[in-house]
Amino acid sequence: MIDGSTVTHNSADNDSIVGIQAGIVHNSTVNIHPPVSPQEKYKVGVRFLEDGVPSRARDMLSDAIANGYDNAEVRFYWVLAMLSARVYHDLSTQELQRLRQASGRVRNYAEGEWKDALRVAFELLAMLDTADGETGRVLERLRALSPCRRDEILRHFDLVLTGALKDSLWAENRERAEAARFGNGRVQRVWTYFEPDPIGPRALPPRPSTAAAAQAALPVRASLFFAVTACLCILSLVADPAAAAIELLVALGAGLAATHFGSQWWYQEHQQRAKSRMLQVPHTRDPASTGDGFTNRVRHSFDHYFSTRVPHGFAPHDWLGHTVHIRNSLVAEIAVLYRESRIGVERVDWLIRYLAEDARNRYSRGTLFDPRPQNQTPAAKALCVVALTVLGFTTLTLLGTVASGSGASQLVLAVLAVVGIVWSGRAAASSWLEARGEERRLAEETQEYQERLAARQAAYQNWKSFLDTTRPSELEMETWLTCDKTLFVDEALRHYQLTWRDLITHTILVTPARPYKRGRVKGGPWRYSRYSFRLFLVTQDGVREISSEFDFTDARRGNRQRSNYRFDALSSVQVSERSEVGYDLELILTNGPARNIHVADADTHQLAPDENAQEISEINLSAAGFIHTFRLLEGIAADGKGWIERNNPNKLPSFRDAD
């Protein structure tokens, strides 16, 4: 029996635990907020039914009807939910009574497609205890329904319909499954269901300015420079006005030229030194430089995408060696930007892939290591040197002018003024270059930041739009899974040469097969990239069990395993629930070892904040077919042949009978 162990909620990171692949939880447009109005409850109930969660659908649809939202359409889906994934004997006396009462109200609904479909559904229930030859009229009416309504009835009545009635419909059911199995681009689209929703783009903002001290010192240093410069100008003009005027104009021009070209030279050299320091990272990775777990996963992802996005003419290992410094820088950037978000690296893979492609494209354009060409550096350096040379020569000429036209005291003052100019000019120039350089750097980095963020935003929108348009809906995923199960059952019937008349009942258990990826919408069941199908066919002679693993992307099957055992060979069935592992079903046979079947993994570490652990667990067990399978095997283990007598499809109580 299922124990009553408590399942607690853990809001830990979405990374995987040992042996279990981390899952992807997508936002749902229907199941995010609790429905309020009866109409909303109806819509959510239908979505649950389409998604393969009939137990929740029954609750929602019953609540909608109880609150006054009742018509042929609502009642049709309510009937499907009541019978989906259940055999007739699973219905309680109260549920049968509700179905009979609903059957009597059909005539009160407005004529139309929904009333016709509802009438056929109840007629199929009434035919379960009818002789084979009397079902033709109901089957004709079923086939006359629209394909959508007919397919919905056949899908959700799968376990209810038995014997000759199901034999009459099976060939059509199989053909529809074969036609829809790979419909809507299944092979090309399924993988996107297991892709995580990408996290939004980010970029490192510009470094804050460090020029506060230089800006504070600049006024004092500049004032001193201009004061001593004015002193030299006055001394020279007093000594020889005409010559001094010419020399001062030349000095002014040389000084302005030196300032203009010198600032370019200083800034470009300063930036080159900063870039060189950034790129001088050791190639070897000591334990201290390997980073934490998230950083290592980011590094591995960068290595993967850089090895698959290689420019023409490079081998992957050569390209990895050529870009080792760039990758280290990008790894550090991504780790800093996203580590605090506590996310798996899969959600940022889109950005890593974009950065790898961007590095390849920049290399092809010749701008990989520096997007801004520095061709102006040699010219600026040469012009600055020339201007400084002219300025120095002009300064000496000014001293000569002062010496020729004034006394010794004026010459001493002129020499002291030149010394003051050199000292204060150097100090003022240092402060001005630092302040101006930081201002220019901040402007350039701000522009680069905006350009990087805009490019990443565009890449993010492209990837997100691709996922949104390509990712299969829950209905498509459930339809493909249903088709796989139908064809798996058909293959088993053919192998054993059985018809539905030969079966008492059947059940199929759908469990994850490792290694797998998994995903779900919020409030929905887990869906897996690899499944294990386990089919139990119950006949008068015993139980036939067939199992096989499926790759859900292309429906490729692994090795089949088959076993047969008599009713008395199944001695007991047990279910163990462990919050860290999940659910296991154990079949104990009298003539062999116990059979352990892993049904579902634990979910508590991957719940949304407003999800209930017990509710999600029940949804997953229902979608796996566990509830019906457990009841079936438990009944056989407890009663053996007696179970057959009570569940013989040829001895069903009449749906028309009153309680």
C-alpha positions as CSV (number, residue, x, y, z in Angstrom):
1,M,0.0,0.0,0.0
2,I,1.0,3.6,-0.4
3,D,2.5,4.9,2.9
4,G,1.5,8.2,4.3
5,S,5.0,9.8,4.5
6,T,5.0,13.5,4.4
7,V,6.3,15.3,1.3
8,T,7.9,18.6,2.1
9,H,8.5,21.6,-0.2
10,N,12.1,22.5,-1.0
11,S,12.7,25.7,-3.0
12,A,16.3,24.8,-3.7
13,D,18.1,25.5,-7.0
14,N,16.8,23.8,-10.1
15,D,20.0,21.9,-10.7
16,S,19.8,18.1,-10.8
17,I,20.2,15.8,-7.9
18,V,22.2,12.7,-8.2
19,G,20.9,10.3,-10.9
20,I,18.0,12.6,-11.8
21,Q,18.0,14.9,-14.7
22,A,16.9,18.4,-13.8
23,G,13.6,19.3,-15.3
24,I,12.3,22.3,-17.1
25,V,9.1,24.0,-15.9
26,H,7.4,26.2,-18.5
27,N,4.9,28.8,-17.7
28,S,1.4,27.9,-18.7
29,T,-1.2,30.3,-20.0
30,V,-4.0,28.3,-18.4
31,N,-2.9,26.7,-15.2
32,I,-0.9,29.6,-13.6
33,H,-3.6,31.3,-11.6
34,P,-6.5,29.5,-9.8
35,P,-9.7,29.8,-11.8
36,V,-12.5,31.8,-10.3
37,S,-15.5,31.8,-12.5
38,P,-17.3,28.6,-13.7
39,Q,-16.3,29.4,-17.2
40,E,-12.7,29.6,-16.3
41,K,-12.9,26.4,-14.3
42,Y,-14.4,24.7,-17.4
43,K,-11.6,25.9,-19.6
44,V,-9.0,24.7,-17.1
45,G,-10.8,21.4,-16.8
46,V,-10.8,20.8,-20.5
47,R,-7.1,21.7,-20.7
48,F,-6.3,19.2,-17.9
49,L,-8.3,16.6,-19.8
50,E,-6.3,17.3,-23.0
51,D,-3.1,17.2,-21.1
52,G,-3.8,13.7,-19.7
53,V,-4.7,14.6,-16.2
54,P,-8.4,13.4,-16.0
55,S,-8.5,13.4,-12.1
56,R,-8.0,17.2,-12.0
57,A,-10.3,17.7,-15.0
58,R,-13.1,15.9,-13.1
59,D,-12.7,18.2,-10.1
60,M,-12.7,21.4,-12.3
61,L,-15.6,20.4,-14.5
62,S,-17.7,19.1,-11.6
63,D,-17.1,22.4,-9.8
64,A,-18.1,24.4,-13.0
65,I,-21.4,22.5,-13.3
66,A,-22.1,22.8,-9.6
67,N,-21.8,26.6,-10.0
68,G,-24.4,26.7,-12.7
69,Y,-22.3,26.4,-15.9
70,D,-24.0,23.4,-17.5
71,N,-24.7,22.8,-21.2
72,A,-24.1,20.0,-23.7
73,E,-20.4,21.0,-24.3
74,V,-19.6,21.2,-20.6
75,R,-21.4,17.9,-19.9
76,F,-19.7,16.1,-22.8
77,Y,-16.2,16.9,-21.4
78,W,-17.4,16.0,-17.9
79,V,-18.4,12.5,-19.1
80,L,-15.0,12.1,-20.8
81,A,-13.3,13.1,-17.6
82,M,-15.4,10.7,-15.6
83,L,-14.3,7.8,-17.7
84,S,-10.8,8.7,-18.9
85,A,-8.1,6.3,-17.8
86,R,-10.7,4.2,-15.9
87,V,-12.5,0.9,-16.4
88,Y,-16.2,0.6,-15.9
89,H,-15.6,-1.2,-12.5
90,D,-13.6,1.7,-11.2
91,L,-16.7,3.8,-11.1
92,S,-18.3,4.1,-7.7
93,T,-22.0,3.7,-7.1
94,Q,-22.3,7.4,-6.6
95,E,-20.5,8.2,-9.9
96,L,-22.7,5.7,-11.8
97,Q,-25.7,7.4,-10.4
98,R,-24.4,10.9,-11.4
99,L,-23.8,9.5,-15.0
100,R,-27.3,8.1,-15.2
101,Q,-28.8,11.4,-14.0
102,A,-26.8,13.3,-16.6
103,S,-27.9,10.8,-19.3
104,G,-31.5,11.7,-18.5
105,R,-30.9,15.4,-19.0
106,V,-29.5,15.1,-22.5
107,R,-32.8,15.8,-24.1
108,N,-32.9,19.2,-22.3
109,Y,-29.9,20.6,-24.1
110,A,-30.0,22.5,-27.4
111,E,-29.5,20.5,-30.6
112,G,-26.1,20.6,-32.2
113,E,-22.7,18.9,-32.4
114,W,-22.2,18.8,-28.7
115,K,-25.6,17.2,-27.9
116,D,-25.0,14.6,-30.6
117,A,-21.6,13.7,-29.2
118,L,-22.9,13.5,-25.7
119,R,-25.8,11.3,-26.8
120,V,-23.3,8.9,-28.5
121,A,-21.1,8.8,-25.4
122,F,-24.0,7.7,-23.2
123,E,-25.1,5.2,-25.9
124,L,-21.7,3.6,-25.9
125,L,-21.9,3.2,-22.1
126,A,-25.3,1.5,-22.6
127,M,-23.9,-0.8,-25.2
128,L,-21.3,-2.3,-22.8
129,D,-23.7,-5.0,-21.7
130,T,-25.3,-5.5,-25.1
131,A,-24.9,-8.4,-27.5
132,D,-22.3,-7.9,-30.3
133,G,-24.8,-7.7,-33.1
134,E,-26.7,-4.8,-31.5
135,T,-23.8,-2.3,-31.5
136,G,-23.9,-1.4,-35.2
137,R,-26.3,1.5,-34.9
138,V,-24.2,3.2,-32.2
139,L,-21.0,2.7,-34.1
140,E,-22.6,4.3,-37.2
141,R,-23.6,7.3,-35.1
142,L,-20.1,7.5,-33.6
143,R,-18.5,7.5,-37.1
144,A,-20.9,10.2,-38.2
145,L,-19.6,12.6,-35.5
146,S,-16.9,15.2,-36.4
147,P,-13.4,13.8,-36.3
148,C,-12.5,15.8,-33.3
149,R,-15.4,14.6,-31.2
150,R,-15.0,11.0,-32.4
151,D,-11.3,11.0,-31.5
152,E,-11.9,12.5,-28.1
153,I,-14.5,9.8,-27.3
154,L,-12.2,7.0,-28.5
155,R,-9.2,8.3,-26.6
156,H,-10.9,8.8,-23.2
157,F,-13.1,5.7,-23.5
158,D,-10.0,3.5,-24.2
159,L,-10.3,1.4,-21.0
160,V,-14.1,1.5,-20.9
161,L,-14.7,0.0,-24.4
162,T,-14.0,-3.7,-24.4
163,G,-14.7,-6.9,-26.4
164,A,-16.4,-6.8,-29.8
165,L,-17.3,-3.1,-29.5
166,K,-13.6,-2.3,-29.3
167,D,-12.6,-4.8,-32.0
168,S,-15.0,-3.0,-34.3
169,L,-13.2,0.3,-33.8
170,W,-9.6,-0.9,-33.3
171,A,-8.5,-0.9,-37.0
172,E,-9.7,2.7,-37.4
173,N,-8.0,3.7,-34.1
174,R,-4.8,2.2,-35.2
175,E,-4.9,3.9,-38.6
176,R,-5.5,7.3,-36.9
177,A,-2.6,6.7,-34.5
178,E,-0.3,5.8,-37.4
179,A,-1.3,9.0,-39.3
180,A,-0.9,11.3,-36.3
181,R,2.1,9.8,-34.7
182,F,4.6,12.0,-36.5
183,G,2.2,14.8,-37.4
184,N,2.9,18.5,-36.9
185,G,6.7,18.1,-37.3
186,R,7.2,15.9,-34.2
187,V,10.8,14.9,-34.9
188,Q,11.9,18.4,-35.6
189,R,10.0,20.0,-32.7
190,V,10.0,17.7,-29.6
191,W,13.5,18.7,-28.5
192,T,12.4,22.2,-28.0
193,Y,9.9,21.1,-25.3
194,F,12.8,20.2,-23.1
195,E,14.7,23.4,-23.7
196,P,14.5,25.7,-20.7
197,D,13.0,29.2,-21.0
198,P,16.0,31.4,-21.6
199,I,16.9,33.9,-18.9
200,G,16.9,37.6,-20.0
201,P,20.1,39.2,-21.5
202,R,22.6,41.0,-19.3
203,A,25.9,42.8,-19.9
204,L,28.6,44.1,-17.6
205,P,27.9,47.9,-17.1
206,P,30.8,50.4,-17.5
207,R,33.3,50.6,-14.6
208,P,32.7,53.6,-12.4
209,S,35.0,56.6,-13.0
210,T,38.2,56.6,-10.9
211,A,39.1,60.3,-11.7
212,A,37.6,62.0,-8.6
213,A,41.0,62.7,-7.1
214,A,42.4,64.0,-10.4
215,Q,39.4,66.2,-11.0
216,A,39.7,67.6,-7.5
217,A,43.5,68.4,-7.9
218,L,43.2,69.8,-11.4
219,P,42.0,73.4,-10.6
220,V,44.9,74.0,-8.2
221,R,47.5,72.6,-10.5
222,A,46.1,74.4,-13.5
223,S,46.0,77.7,-11.7
224,L,49.6,77.3,-10.7
225,F,50.5,76.5,-14.2
226,F,48.8,79.5,-15.7
227,A,50.3,81.8,-13.0
228,V,53.9,80.9,-13.7
229,T,53.2,80.9,-17.5
230,A,51.8,84.4,-17.2
231,C,55.0,85.4,-15.3
232,L,57.2,84.2,-18.1
233,C,55.0,85.9,-20.7
234,I,55.2,89.2,-18.9
235,L,59.0,89.0,-18.5
236,S,59.5,88.2,-22.2
237,L,57.2,90.9,-23.4
238,V,58.9,93.6,-21.2
239,A,62.3,92.5,-22.6
240,D,61.4,92.5,-26.3
241,P,57.7,92.9,-27.1
242,A,57.9,92.1,-30.9
243,A,60.1,89.0,-30.6
244,A,58.3,87.7,-27.5
245,A,54.9,88.0,-29.2
246,I,56.0,85.8,-32.1
247,E,57.7,83.3,-29.8
248,L,54.6,83.2,-27.5
249,L,52.3,82.5,-30.4
250,V,54.6,79.7,-31.6
251,A,54.7,78.3,-28.1
252,L,50.9,78.5,-27.8
253,G,50.4,76.6,-31.0
254,A,52.9,74.0,-30.1
255,G,51.4,73.6,-26.7
256,L,47.9,73.1,-28.1
257,A,49.2,70.6,-30.6
258,A,51.0,68.7,-28.0
259,T,47.9,68.7,-25.8
260,H,45.7,67.4,-28.6
261,F,47.9,64.7,-29.9
262,G,49.4,63.8,-26.5
263,S,46.0,63.1,-25.1
264,Q,45.3,60.6,-27.9
265,W,48.6,59.0,-27.5
266,W,48.3,58.7,-23.7
267,Y,44.7,57.3,-23.9
268,Q,45.4,54.7,-26.5
269,E,48.6,53.5,-24.7
270,H,46.7,53.4,-21.4
271,Q,43.9,51.3,-22.9
272,Q,46.4,49.0,-24.6
273,R,48.2,48.4,-21.2
274,A,44.8,47.7,-19.5
275,K,43.8,45.3,-22.2
276,S,47.2,43.5,-22.0
277,R,46.8,43.1,-18.3
278,M,43.4,41.7,-18.8
279,L,44.6,39.2,-21.3
280,Q,47.6,38.1,-19.3
281,V,45.9,35.1,-17.7
282,P,47.8,31.9,-17.0
283,H,46.9,29.1,-19.3
284,T,47.1,26.5,-16.6
285,R,44.2,26.1,-14.2
286,D,45.2,25.6,-10.6
287,P,42.5,24.6,-8.1
288,A,42.1,28.2,-7.0
289,S,41.3,29.5,-10.5
290,T,38.8,26.8,-11.5
291,G,35.9,28.6,-9.9
292,D,32.7,27.2,-8.3
293,G,30.3,24.6,-9.8
294,F,28.4,27.2,-11.8
295,T,31.5,28.7,-13.2
296,N,32.8,25.3,-14.3
297,R,29.6,24.5,-16.0
298,V,29.7,27.9,-17.8
299,R,33.3,27.1,-18.8
300,H,32.4,23.7,-20.2
301,S,29.5,25.3,-22.2
302,F,31.9,27.9,-23.7
303,D,34.4,25.2,-24.6
304,H,31.6,23.2,-26.3
305,Y,30.2,26.1,-28.4
306,F,33.6,27.5,-29.3
307,S,34.6,24.1,-30.6
308,T,31.5,23.9,-32.8
309,R,31.5,27.5,-34.0
310,V,34.9,27.6,-35.7
311,P,36.1,30.1,-38.4
312,H,37.1,28.8,-41.8
313,G,40.7,27.5,-41.7
314,F,40.8,26.6,-38.0
315,A,40.6,23.1,-36.5
316,P,38.5,23.1,-33.3
317,H,41.4,22.5,-31.0
318,D,43.4,25.3,-32.7
319,W,40.5,27.7,-32.3
320,L,40.1,26.8,-28.6
321,G,43.8,27.6,-28.1
322,H,43.6,30.8,-30.1
323,T,40.7,32.1,-28.0
324,V,41.6,30.9,-24.5
325,H,42.0,34.4,-23.1
326,I,38.7,35.6,-24.6
327,R,36.9,32.6,-23.3
328,N,38.3,33.1,-19.8
329,S,37.1,36.7,-19.9
330,L,33.7,35.7,-21.1
331,V,33.4,32.9,-18.5
332,A,34.2,35.4,-15.8
333,E,31.6,37.8,-17.1
334,I,28.8,35.3,-17.4
335,A,29.6,33.9,-13.9
336,V,29.4,37.4,-12.4
337,L,26.2,38.3,-14.3
338,Y,24.2,35.2,-13.5
339,R,25.6,33.4,-10.5
340,E,23.3,35.1,-8.0
341,S,20.2,34.1,-10.0
342,R,20.6,30.4,-8.9
343,I,19.9,29.0,-12.3
344,G,21.1,26.1,-14.3
345,V,23.6,27.0,-17.0
346,E,21.1,25.6,-19.6
347,R,19.0,28.8,-19.2
348,V,22.0,30.9,-20.3
349,D,23.3,28.6,-23.0
350,W,21.6,30.8,-25.6
351,L,23.9,33.7,-24.6
352,I,27.0,31.5,-24.6
353,R,26.1,30.2,-28.0
354,Y,25.6,33.7,-29.3
355,L,28.9,34.9,-27.9
356,A,30.7,31.9,-29.5
357,E,29.1,32.9,-32.9
358,D,30.0,36.5,-32.3
359,A,33.6,35.7,-31.7
360,R,33.8,33.6,-34.9
361,N,32.2,36.5,-36.9
362,R,34.5,39.1,-35.4
363,Y,37.5,37.1,-36.2
364,S,36.4,36.9,-39.8
365,R,36.1,40.7,-39.8
366,G,39.5,41.1,-38.2
367,T,38.1,42.7,-35.0
368,L,38.2,39.8,-32.6
369,F,40.7,41.2,-30.1
370,D,39.8,44.9,-30.4
371,P,36.7,46.2,-32.2
372,R,38.2,49.7,-32.4
373,P,41.3,50.0,-34.7
374,Q,44.2,51.8,-33.2
375,N,45.9,53.0,-36.5
376,Q,46.1,56.6,-35.1
377,T,48.6,55.8,-32.4
378,P,51.9,56.1,-34.4
379,A,50.8,59.4,-36.0
380,A,49.6,60.9,-32.8
381,K,52.8,59.9,-31.0
382,A,55.0,61.5,-33.8
383,L,53.1,64.7,-33.9
384,C,53.1,65.0,-30.1
385,V,56.9,64.6,-30.0
386,V,57.3,67.2,-32.8
387,A,55.1,69.7,-30.9
388,L,56.9,69.1,-27.6
389,T,60.2,69.6,-29.4
390,V,59.0,72.9,-30.9
391,L,57.6,73.9,-27.5
392,G,61.0,73.2,-25.8
393,F,63.0,75.1,-28.4
394,T,60.5,78.0,-28.2
395,T,60.9,78.1,-24.4
396,L,64.7,78.3,-24.7
397,T,64.2,81.2,-27.2
398,L,62.0,83.0,-24.7
399,L,64.7,82.7,-22.1
400,G,67.2,84.2,-24.6
401,T,64.8,87.0,-25.2
402,V,64.5,87.8,-21.5
403,A,68.3,87.5,-21.1
404,S,69.0,89.9,-23.9
405,G,66.6,92.6,-22.9
406,S,66.6,92.5,-19.1
407,G,69.0,92.3,-16.2
408,A,70.2,89.2,-14.3
409,S,67.4,89.3,-11.8
410,Q,64.7,89.1,-14.5
411,L,66.6,86.2,-16.0
412,V,66.6,84.3,-12.7
413,L,62.9,84.9,-12.4
414,A,62.4,83.6,-16.0
415,V,64.4,80.5,-15.2
416,L,62.3,79.9,-12.1
417,A,59.2,80.4,-14.1
418,V,60.3,77.8,-16.7
419,V,61.0,75.3,-13.9
420,G,57.6,76.1,-12.4
421,I,55.9,75.7,-15.8
422,V,57.5,72.3,-16.3
423,W,56.6,71.0,-12.8
424,S,53.1,72.4,-12.6
425,G,52.5,71.6,-16.3
426,R,53.4,68.0,-15.8
427,A,51.2,67.8,-12.7
428,A,48.3,69.6,-14.4
429,A,48.7,67.5,-17.5
430,S,48.7,64.3,-15.5
431,S,45.4,65.3,-13.7
432,W,43.8,66.5,-16.9
433,L,44.8,63.4,-18.9
434,E,43.4,61.1,-16.2
435,A,40.2,63.0,-15.9
436,R,39.7,63.4,-19.6
437,G,40.7,59.7,-20.2
438,E,38.2,58.5,-17.6
439,E,35.5,60.7,-19.2
440,R,36.3,59.3,-22.6
441,R,36.6,55.7,-21.3
442,L,33.2,56.0,-19.5
443,A,31.6,57.3,-22.7
444,E,33.0,54.6,-24.9
445,E,32.2,51.8,-22.4
446,T,28.7,53.1,-22.0
447,Q,28.2,53.1,-25.8
448,E,29.7,49.6,-26.0
449,Y,27.5,48.4,-23.1
450,Q,24.4,49.7,-24.8
451,E,25.5,48.1,-28.1
452,R,26.3,44.7,-26.4
453,L,23.1,44.7,-24.5
454,A,21.0,45.6,-27.6
455,A,22.8,42.8,-29.6
456,R,22.2,40.3,-26.8
457,Q,18.6,41.5,-26.5
458,A,18.1,40.8,-30.2
459,A,19.6,37.4,-29.9
460,Y,17.5,36.6,-26.9
461,Q,14.3,37.7,-28.7
462,N,15.2,35.6,-31.7
463,W,15.8,32.5,-29.6
464,K,12.7,33.0,-27.4
465,S,10.5,33.6,-30.4
466,F,11.9,30.4,-32.0
467,L,11.1,28.4,-28.9
468,D,7.7,29.9,-28.5
469,T,6.7,29.1,-32.1
470,T,8.4,25.7,-32.3
471,R,7.8,24.2,-28.8
472,P,4.9,21.7,-29.0
473,S,1.7,22.3,-27.0
474,E,0.6,20.1,-24.2
475,L,-2.1,18.7,-26.5
476,E,0.4,17.8,-29.2
477,M,2.7,16.1,-26.7
478,E,-0.2,14.1,-25.2
479,T,-1.5,13.2,-28.7
480,W,1.9,11.9,-29.8
481,L,2.2,9.9,-26.5
482,T,-1.2,8.5,-27.0
483,C,-0.4,7.4,-30.5
484,D,2.8,5.7,-29.3
485,K,0.8,3.8,-26.6
486,T,-1.9,2.8,-29.1
487,L,0.6,1.3,-31.6
488,F,2.5,-0.4,-28.7
489,V,-0.7,-2.1,-27.6
490,D,-1.5,-3.0,-31.2
491,E,2.0,-4.6,-31.7
492,A,1.5,-6.7,-28.5
493,L,-1.9,-7.9,-29.6
494,R,-0.5,-8.9,-33.0
495,H,2.4,-10.7,-31.3
496,Y,0.2,-12.8,-29.0
497,Q,-2.5,-13.1,-31.7
498,L,-5.1,-11.7,-29.4
499,T,-8.2,-9.7,-30.1
500,W,-10.1,-7.4,-27.7
501,R,-12.6,-10.2,-27.2
502,D,-9.9,-12.3,-25.7
503,L,-9.0,-9.7,-23.0
504,I,-10.5,-9.1,-19.7
505,T,-8.8,-5.8,-19.3
506,H,-5.4,-4.2,-19.9
507,T,-3.3,-1.4,-18.5
508,I,-0.2,0.4,-19.5
509,L,2.3,2.0,-17.2
510,V,4.4,4.9,-18.6
511,T,7.5,5.6,-16.6
512,P,10.7,7.6,-17.3
513,A,13.7,5.8,-18.8
514,R,17.1,7.1,-17.9
515,P,19.0,9.0,-19.1
516,Y,16.3,11.5,-20.0
517,K,15.4,15.1,-20.1
518,R,12.1,16.2,-18.7
519,G,9.8,19.2,-18.8
520,R,6.3,20.2,-17.9
521,V,4.1,23.3,-17.8
522,K,3.3,24.8,-14.5
523,G,0.6,22.7,-12.9
524,G,1.0,19.9,-15.4
525,P,2.6,16.4,-15.5
526,W,6.2,15.7,-16.3
527,R,7.0,14.7,-19.9
528,Y,10.1,12.9,-20.7
529,S,12.5,12.5,-23.7
530,R,12.7,8.8,-23.0
531,Y,10.0,6.5,-21.7
532,S,9.5,3.0,-20.6
533,F,6.2,1.5,-21.6
534,R,5.0,-1.5,-19.6
535,L,1.8,-3.2,-20.8
536,F,-0.2,-5.7,-18.9
537,L,-2.7,-7.8,-20.9
538,V,-5.1,-9.8,-18.7
539,T,-6.8,-12.9,-20.2
540,Q,-8.5,-15.9,-18.8
541,D,-5.1,-17.7,-18.8
542,G,-3.1,-15.1,-16.8
543,V,-1.2,-12.0,-17.3
544,R,1.1,-11.1,-20.2
545,E,3.6,-8.3,-19.5
546,I,5.4,-6.5,-22.3
547,S,7.9,-3.7,-21.8
548,S,10.1,-1.5,-24.0
549,E,11.9,1.7,-23.9
550,F,11.0,4.6,-26.2
551,D,12.9,7.6,-27.5
552,F,10.1,10.1,-27.6
553,T,11.7,12.3,-30.2
554,D,11.4,9.7,-33.0
555,A,9.5,6.9,-31.3
556,R,12.4,4.5,-31.7
557,R,12.0,1.5,-29.4
558,G,14.6,-0.4,-27.5
559,N,14.7,-4.1,-26.7
560,R,11.4,-5.7,-25.8
561,Q,11.0,-7.8,-22.7
562,R,8.1,-10.2,-22.3
563,S,6.9,-12.4,-19.4
564,N,3.8,-14.4,-18.6
565,Y,2.5,-15.5,-15.3
566,R,-0.6,-17.1,-13.9
567,F,-3.0,-15.2,-11.5
568,D,-1.8,-17.2,-8.5
569,A,1.9,-16.4,-9.3
570,L,1.4,-12.7,-8.3
571,S,1.4,-12.9,-4.6
572,S,1.5,-9.2,-3.6
573,V,2.0,-5.6,-4.9
574,Q,3.6,-2.9,-2.9
575,V,4.3,0.8,-3.5
576,S,7.1,2.7,-1.7
577,E,7.2,6.4,-1.6
578,R,10.4,8.2,-0.7
579,S,10.6,12.0,-0.9
580,E,14.2,11.9,-2.2
581,V,13.7,9.2,-4.9
582,G,10.0,9.0,-5.8
583,Y,7.6,6.1,-6.2
584,D,8.5,2.4,-6.8
585,L,6.1,-0.4,-7.6
586,E,7.2,-3.8,-6.4
587,L,5.6,-7.0,-7.8
588,I,6.3,-10.1,-5.7
589,L,5.9,-13.4,-7.5
590,T,5.7,-16.8,-5.9
591,N,8.0,-18.4,-8.4
592,G,10.7,-15.8,-8.9
593,P,12.4,-12.7,-7.5
594,A,10.6,-9.5,-6.7
595,R,10.1,-7.1,-9.7
596,N,10.9,-3.5,-8.9
597,I,9.5,-0.8,-11.2
598,H,10.5,2.8,-10.8
599,V,7.3,4.8,-11.5
600,A,8.2,8.5,-10.9
601,D,11.0,10.6,-9.6
602,A,10.8,13.0,-6.7
603,D,9.5,16.5,-7.5
604,T,9.8,18.5,-4.3
605,H,13.1,20.2,-5.4
606,Q,11.5,21.5,-8.6
607,L,8.2,23.0,-7.6
608,A,7.1,26.5,-8.3
609,P,6.5,28.5,-5.1
610,D,2.7,28.3,-5.5
611,E,2.5,24.6,-6.4
612,N,1.5,21.8,-3.9
613,A,3.8,18.8,-3.8
614,Q,1.0,16.3,-3.1
615,E,-1.1,17.7,-5.9
616,I,1.7,17.6,-8.5
617,S,2.6,14.0,-7.3
618,E,-1.0,12.9,-7.9
619,I,-1.0,14.5,-11.3
620,N,2.1,12.7,-12.4
621,L,0.9,9.3,-11.1
622,S,-2.4,9.7,-12.9
623,A,-0.6,10.7,-16.1
624,A,1.6,7.6,-15.8
625,G,-1.3,5.3,-15.6
626,F,-0.2,4.2,-12.1
627,I,-3.5,4.4,-10.3
628,H,-5.3,2.0,-12.7
629,T,-2.3,-0.3,-12.9
630,F,-1.9,-0.5,-9.1
631,R,-5.6,-1.3,-8.6
632,L,-5.5,-3.9,-11.3
633,L,-2.4,-5.7,-10.0
634,E,-3.4,-5.3,-6.4
635,G,-6.8,-6.9,-7.1
636,I,-5.2,-9.9,-9.0
637,A,-2.7,-10.4,-6.2
638,A,-5.4,-10.4,-3.6
639,D,-8.2,-12.5,-5.2
640,G,-6.6,-14.3,-8.2
641,K,-9.3,-16.1,-10.2
642,G,-12.0,-14.4,-8.1
643,W,-11.0,-11.1,-9.5
644,I,-11.8,-12.4,-13.0
645,E,-15.3,-13.3,-12.0
646,R,-16.0,-9.9,-10.7
647,N,-14.4,-8.0,-13.6
648,N,-15.5,-10.1,-16.5
649,P,-16.4,-7.6,-19.3
650,N,-19.2,-9.9,-20.4
651,K,-20.9,-9.6,-17.0
652,L,-20.9,-5.8,-16.6
653,P,-23.9,-4.4,-14.8
654,S,-26.2,-2.5,-17.1
655,F,-25.7,1.2,-17.3
656,R,-29.5,1.6,-17.5
657,D,-30.1,-0.1,-14.2
658,A,-31.1,2.0,-11.3
659,D,-29.2,1.7,-8.0
